[in-house]
Amino acid sequence: MIVSARDSLQPSSQSDCLVTGATGLVGNNVVRLLVNRHQNVRVLVRPGQPQAVAGQTAGRGAFAALPVDPAAAALHDEAAMQRAVDGTTHVIHSAAMVHCGWRHLAEMRHVNVEGTRVVARAARRAGARLIHVSSVDAIGLRSDGVPADEETPPGGMLECPYVVTKREAEEAVLEEVDKGLDAVIVNPVYMIGPWDWKPSSGRMLLEVGAGRGLFAPPGSNDFVDVRDVAQGILLAMSRGQTGRRYILGGQSLSYLDAWRIFARTTGRMPPLGHAPRAAVRVAGWLGDAIGLISGREPDVNSAATTMSLLAHNFSSRRAETELGYAYRPFETTVQDAWGWFVERGYARPVRDRAVLAR
């Protein structure tokens, strides 16, 4: 059925796949890919928020004009969650609380760990296959500079609440696997792409596109198109081995090189270079101080800045070999993401782009 503000939030009995976190960057792209493949899709929405599903006022809602079957349930509501899962054959769990900082550990555990536990238990009871969307942050980093893989033990990563709770969420899934759950874990790297409604990781591109990319962080990361991650999730759904992790990787770039691509695409001056490590650390400490005074932790804090200093690189060889996973050139991803942001009013194109991008 086509969702409207009048539609019931009681799930039908014909959905093949339930997607949690379906208004987020990953979940929304997964939903669209499933719909394009003519799958029956059920989306989890918060109780009392039908507008999050329909978005009818300007036709800009996350699911506007998409034939999805909404189910209202909070992650911690076991009975409602079971009703949402029952009747499906697959559950893609991408809902999570994301914040790179030192605060909100209890809230993140409630959402990321206990919420995942409830979803996994419901999938086991319903006999549905679970695809748990984790993060490479749940995996350790190697000290020798070699990209980490699925078997790299914890270590080298900053032990902030997000990292800790994503790791604990995986443990909750594996506990249910031991009890008979059919589940696969996927670990995406840094994602950029269209349908970033909030926006989330696309904020880095928006910052550079707004002319605030003078100095890039000194570290590195792996960057991937969220549409390729969505494809990888569907591959894991059909080909992944139960209880196994799959890193959904991308192009390894320093932040400086990534920001140069951002600047070239958006028509901005390229960054002048890396920010000094000492300056990055000071910026994080200042953010912590502001958080103490204001009571609200800013995005720039010592946890976020420390993460930006790391060589955050991973191998997706297992996913490529076992699932057939692949990813497109990063320049194409940036162009498509920037076009989506501009088209929907999140950003403005630079007029004299040819001059500024030199």
Backbone hydrogen bonds, N-H to C=O, Kabsch-Sander energy under -0.5 kcal/mol:
donor,donor_aa,acceptor,acceptor_aa,energy
3,V,66,L,-1.0
7,D,4,S,-1.3
16,D,40,N,-1.3
17,C,40,N,-1.8
18,L,90,H,-2.5
19,V,42,R,-2.5
20,T,18,L,-0.5
20,T,92,I,-2.6
24,G,21,G,-1.6
27,G,21,G,-0.6
28,N,24,G,-2.6
29,N,25,L,-1.3
30,V,26,V,-2.3
31,V,27,G,-2.6
32,R,28,N,-2.1
33,L,29,N,-2.0
34,L,30,V,-2.6
35,V,31,V,-2.7
36,N,32,R,-2.2
37,R,33,L,-1.0
38,H,35,V,-2.1
39,Q,34,L,-2.4
41,V,39,Q,-0.6
41,V,67,P,-0.5
42,R,17,C,-3.3
43,V,69,D,-1.7
44,L,19,V,-2.3
45,V,71,A,-2.4
49,Q,46,R,-1.5
52,A,49,Q,-1.3
53,V,49,Q,-0.6
53,V,50,P,-1.0
54,A,50,P,-2.4
55,G,51,Q,-1.2
58,A,55,G,-0.5
59,G,55,G,-0.7
60,R,55,G,-0.7
61,G,55,G,-1.2
63,F,53,V,-0.8
64,A,61,G,-1.4
66,L,63,F,-2.6
68,V,66,L,-1.9
69,D,41,V,-2.9
71,A,43,V,-2.7
72,A,9,L,-1.6
73,A,45,V,-2.3
73,A,71,A,-0.6
77,D,74,A,-1.7
78,E,76,H,-1.1
81,M,77,D,-2.8
82,Q,78,E,-2.2
83,R,79,A,-1.9
84,A,80,A,-1.9
85,V,81,M,-1.9
86,D,82,Q,-2.7
88,T,85,V,-2.0
89,T,16,D,-2.2
90,H,16,D,-1.6
91,V,129,R,-2.9
92,I,18,L,-3.3
93,H,91,V,-0.7
93,H,131,I,-2.5
94,S,20,T,-1.0
94,S,92,I,-0.9
98,V,96,A,-0.6
99,H,97,M,-0.5
101,G,99,H,-1.1
108,M,104,H,-2.8
109,R,105,L,-2.5
110,H,106,A,-2.0
111,V,107,E,-2.2
112,N,108,M,-2.8
113,V,108,M,-0.8
113,V,109,R,-1.0
114,E,109,R,-2.9
115,G,110,H,-0.9
117,R,113,V,-2.4
118,V,114,E,-2.1
119,V,115,G,-2.3
120,A,116,T,-2.9
121,R,117,R,-2.4
122,A,118,V,-2.3
123,A,119,V,-2.4
124,R,120,A,-2.3
125,R,121,R,-2.3
126,A,122,A,-2.0
127,G,123,A,-0.9
127,G,124,R,-0.7
128,A,123,A,-2.3
129,R,89,T,-2.6
130,L,182,D,-2.7
131,I,91,V,-3.1
132,H,130,L,-0.6
132,H,184,V,-2.8
133,V,93,H,-2.5
133,V,131,I,-0.6
134,S,132,H,-1.0
134,S,186,V,-3.0
136,V,188,P,-1.8
138,A,135,S,-1.8
139,I,136,V,-2.0
140,G,152,T,-1.0
141,L,155,G,-3.3
145,G,142,R,-0.6
148,A,313,N,-2.1
152,T,149,D,-1.8
160,C,158,L,-1.8
164,V,160,C,-2.6
165,T,161,P,-2.7
166,K,162,Y,-2.2
167,R,163,V,-1.8
168,E,164,V,-2.3
169,A,165,T,-2.1
170,E,166,K,-1.5
171,E,167,R,-1.8
172,A,168,E,-2.0
173,V,169,A,-1.9
174,L,170,E,-2.5
175,E,171,E,-1.9
176,E,172,A,-1.4
177,V,173,V,-1.9
178,D,174,L,-1.9
179,K,175,E,-0.5
179,K,176,E,-0.6
180,G,177,V,-1.7
181,L,176,E,-2.5
183,A,181,L,-0.9
184,V,130,L,-2.6
185,I,244,R,-2.3
186,V,132,H,-2.5
187,N,246,Y,-2.9
189,V,248,L,-1.7
190,Y,222,D,-1.6
192,I,224,V,-2.2
197,W,195,W,-1.3
203,R,200,S,-2.0
204,M,201,S,-1.3
206,L,202,G,-2.2
207,E,203,R,-2.5
208,V,204,M,-1.9
209,G,205,L,-2.7
210,A,206,L,-1.2
211,G,208,V,-1.7
212,R,207,E,-2.4
216,A,273,G,-2.2
219,G,308,S,-1.8
220,S,310,L,-2.2
221,N,253,L,-2.7
222,D,312,H,-0.6
223,F,251,Q,-2.8
224,V,190,Y,-2.5
226,V,192,I,-2.1
228,D,225,D,-1.0
229,V,225,D,-1.6
230,A,226,V,-2.5
231,Q,227,R,-1.9
232,G,228,D,-2.3
233,I,229,V,-2.4
234,L,230,A,-1.9
235,L,231,Q,-2.0
236,A,232,G,-2.5
237,M,233,I,-1.8
238,S,234,L,-1.3
239,R,235,L,-3.1
240,G,235,L,-0.5
240,G,236,A,-1.4
243,G,183,A,-3.9
244,R,241,Q,-1.9
246,Y,185,I,-1.5
248,L,187,N,-1.6
248,L,246,Y,-0.5
249,G,247,I,-1.0
251,Q,223,F,-2.5
253,L,221,N,-2.8
253,L,251,Q,-0.6
255,Y,219,G,-2.2
258,A,254,S,-2.4
259,W,255,Y,-2.9
260,R,256,L,-1.8
261,I,257,D,-1.7
262,F,258,A,-2.3
263,A,259,W,-2.8
264,R,260,R,-2.4
265,T,261,I,-2.3
266,T,262,F,-2.4
267,G,263,A,-1.3
268,R,263,A,-2.0
272,L,214,L,-2.9
273,G,214,L,-0.7
275,A,216,A,-3.3
280,V,276,P,-2.1
281,R,277,R,-2.3
282,V,278,A,-2.3
283,A,279,A,-2.4
284,G,280,V,-1.9
285,W,281,R,-2.2
286,L,282,V,-2.6
287,G,283,A,-2.0
288,D,284,G,-2.1
289,A,285,W,-2.2
290,I,286,L,-2.5
291,G,287,G,-2.2
292,L,288,D,-2.1
293,I,289,A,-2.0
294,S,290,I,-3.0
295,G,291,G,-2.2
301,N,299,D,-1.0
302,S,284,G,-0.9
305,T,301,N,-2.7
306,T,302,S,-1.7
307,M,303,A,-2.1
308,S,304,A,-1.6
309,L,306,T,-1.3
310,L,307,M,-1.2
312,H,220,S,-1.8
312,H,310,L,-1.2
313,N,311,A,-1.4
315,S,148,A,-3.2
320,E,316,S,-2.4
321,T,317,R,-2.7
322,E,318,R,-3.2
323,L,319,A,-1.7
324,G,319,A,-0.9
325,Y,319,A,-1.9
333,T,329,P,-1.5
334,V,330,F,-2.5
335,Q,331,E,-2.2
336,D,332,T,-2.3
337,A,333,T,-2.7
338,W,334,V,-2.8
339,G,335,Q,-2.2
340,W,336,D,-2.1
341,F,337,A,-2.3
342,V,338,W,-2.6
343,E,339,G,-2.5
344,R,340,W,-1.5
345,G,342,V,-1.5
346,Y,341,F,-2.4
347,A,341,F,-1.0
350,V,266,T,-0.7
353,R,350,V,-0.7
353,R,351,R,-1.6
355,V,352,D,-0.5
356,L,352,D,-2.2
357,A,353,R,-2.3
358,R,355,V,-1.1
